[in-house]
Amino acid sequence: MRILLSVFILLTCSHSLFAQNEFTFNDTVFHVGQKKTVHIANAYDGPCTVSPCYDLGDNKKVYDSIVAFLNQNKTLRVAFFWYSDLRGSDEYNLYQSNIMAKGLISILMKLGIEEYRISSIGMGEAFPVMTNEQIEKLKTDDEKFSAHSKNRRVEIIILSD
């Protein structure tokens, strides 16, 4: 319950809080509100219902980094905010990011992280790194694909130290 309250408080704060004080997995001092952005292909826990389907192996380095970080910092509690890109409907993107957020927590628990230390929420299309208008101005399909990839991200936010 405390974690959910902390997530609610963070969500009601200005998004500028999330844009401050990036941390690295090697830091030793942390402050509430610090964030780190990672990219995870997908985090289905169970049968995959869309294509392409990714499993833990596709994200192994990222998961290993997160698990090692949390194991080295046993007092930290964190929230994971899963963002989608701007393609597709708002409803679909919110639905998918919520499924991914839940899958991420399930996978981290299977890797030994205690449930009370982690929470997640799907953010859908909220707070894009690049808007569709900005993406459409890009010249090549590769640039556009890369821009959409920047919007598909997971932000790890420190809730308590």
C-alpha positions as CSV (number, residue, x, y, z in Angstrom):
1,M,0.0,0.0,0.0
2,R,2.8,2.4,0.8
3,I,4.4,1.8,-2.6
4,L,1.1,2.6,-4.3
5,L,0.7,5.8,-2.3
6,S,4.2,6.8,-3.3
7,V,3.5,6.1,-7.0
8,F,0.3,8.2,-6.7
9,I,2.3,11.1,-5.1
10,L,4.9,10.9,-7.8
11,L,2.2,10.9,-10.5
12,T,0.5,13.9,-9.1
13,C,3.8,15.9,-9.0
14,S,5.0,17.8,-12.0
15,H,6.6,15.6,-14.7
16,S,9.7,17.9,-14.4
17,L,10.5,15.9,-11.2
18,F,11.2,12.9,-13.5
19,A,13.5,14.9,-15.7
20,Q,15.9,15.7,-12.9
21,N,18.8,13.9,-11.4
22,E,19.5,10.9,-13.5
23,F,21.2,8.0,-11.6
24,T,23.4,5.2,-12.9
25,F,23.4,1.6,-11.8
26,N,26.8,2.3,-10.2
27,D,25.7,5.2,-7.9
28,T,25.9,4.7,-4.2
29,V,23.7,7.7,-3.0
30,F,20.1,8.1,-4.2
31,H,17.3,10.6,-3.7
32,V,13.6,10.3,-4.1
33,G,12.6,11.3,-7.6
34,Q,15.8,10.3,-9.4
35,K,15.3,8.3,-12.5
36,K,17.0,6.1,-15.0
37,T,15.6,5.3,-18.4
38,V,16.1,1.8,-19.9
39,H,14.8,0.2,-23.0
40,I,13.1,-3.2,-22.7
41,A,11.7,-4.9,-25.8
42,N,8.6,-6.5,-24.2
43,A,7.9,-8.0,-20.8
44,Y,5.2,-10.6,-21.3
45,D,4.8,-13.0,-18.4
46,G,3.0,-15.9,-19.9
47,P,1.8,-16.7,-23.4
48,C,2.5,-13.9,-25.8
49,T,-0.6,-12.6,-27.6
50,V,1.0,-10.2,-30.1
51,S,3.8,-10.4,-32.7
52,P,6.7,-10.1,-32.4
53,C,6.9,-11.9,-29.1
54,Y,10.0,-11.4,-26.9
55,D,11.1,-13.5,-23.9
56,L,13.5,-12.9,-21.0
57,G,16.5,-13.7,-23.3
58,D,15.8,-10.7,-25.5
59,N,16.2,-8.4,-22.5
60,K,18.6,-10.4,-20.4
61,K,21.3,-7.7,-20.1
62,V,18.8,-5.1,-19.0
63,Y,17.1,-7.4,-16.4
64,D,20.5,-8.5,-15.1
65,S,21.5,-4.8,-14.6
66,I,18.2,-4.0,-12.8
67,V,18.4,-7.1,-10.6
68,A,22.1,-6.5,-9.7
69,F,21.3,-2.8,-8.9
70,L,18.4,-3.8,-6.6
71,N,20.4,-6.5,-5.0
72,Q,23.2,-4.1,-4.3
73,N,20.8,-1.5,-2.9
74,K,18.5,-3.6,-0.6
75,T,16.8,-0.5,1.0
76,L,15.7,1.1,-2.3
77,R,12.1,0.9,-3.4
78,V,11.5,1.8,-7.0
79,A,8.7,2.2,-9.5
80,F,8.8,1.3,-13.2
81,F,6.9,3.5,-15.6
82,W,6.3,1.8,-18.9
83,Y,5.8,4.2,-21.9
84,S,4.6,3.3,-25.4
85,D,5.2,5.0,-28.7
86,L,2.5,7.2,-30.3
87,R,1.4,4.7,-33.0
88,G,-1.9,3.0,-32.4
89,S,-4.9,4.2,-30.4
90,D,-4.5,5.8,-26.9
91,E,-6.5,3.0,-25.4
92,Y,-4.5,0.2,-27.1
93,N,-1.2,1.8,-26.1
94,L,-2.3,2.3,-22.5
95,Y,-3.6,-1.3,-22.4
96,Q,-0.3,-2.7,-23.8
97,S,1.9,-0.6,-21.5
98,N,-0.1,-1.8,-18.5
99,I,0.4,-5.5,-19.6
100,M,4.1,-4.8,-20.0
101,A,4.4,-3.1,-16.6
102,K,2.7,-6.1,-14.9
103,G,4.9,-8.5,-16.8
104,L,8.0,-6.6,-15.7
105,I,7.1,-6.9,-12.0
106,S,6.3,-10.6,-12.4
107,I,9.6,-11.3,-14.1
108,L,11.6,-9.3,-11.5
109,M,9.9,-11.2,-8.7
110,K,10.8,-14.5,-10.5
111,L,14.4,-13.2,-10.5
112,G,14.3,-12.8,-6.7
113,I,13.3,-9.2,-6.2
114,E,10.8,-8.8,-3.3
115,E,7.4,-7.5,-4.4
116,Y,7.2,-4.8,-1.7
117,R,10.3,-3.1,-3.2
118,I,8.9,-2.7,-6.8
119,S,5.8,-1.3,-8.4
120,S,4.9,-0.5,-11.9
121,I,2.4,1.4,-14.0
122,G,1.7,1.6,-17.7
123,M,1.8,5.2,-18.9
124,G,0.7,4.6,-22.5
125,E,1.5,7.6,-24.6
126,A,2.1,10.1,-21.8
127,F,5.1,12.4,-21.8
128,P,6.6,11.4,-25.2
129,V,10.2,12.1,-25.9
130,M,9.3,13.1,-29.4
131,T,5.8,14.1,-30.7
132,N,4.3,12.7,-33.9
133,E,4.7,16.2,-35.4
134,Q,8.4,16.1,-34.7
135,I,8.8,12.5,-35.9
136,E,6.9,13.3,-39.2
137,K,9.5,16.0,-40.0
138,L,12.3,13.5,-40.0
139,K,13.6,12.6,-43.4
140,T,14.2,8.8,-43.4
141,D,12.2,5.8,-42.2
142,D,15.2,4.8,-40.0
143,E,15.2,8.2,-38.3
144,K,11.4,7.8,-37.7
145,F,11.8,4.3,-36.4
146,S,14.5,5.4,-34.0
147,A,12.4,8.3,-32.8
148,H,9.5,6.0,-32.0
149,S,11.9,3.7,-30.2
150,K,12.9,6.6,-27.9
151,N,9.2,7.0,-26.8
152,R,9.0,3.2,-26.0
153,R,10.9,3.2,-22.7
154,V,10.8,2.3,-19.0
155,E,11.7,4.9,-16.4
156,I,12.9,3.6,-13.1
157,I,12.0,6.1,-10.4
158,I,13.5,6.0,-6.8
159,L,10.6,6.0,-4.4
160,S,12.6,5.7,-1.1
161,D,16.2,5.3,-0.1
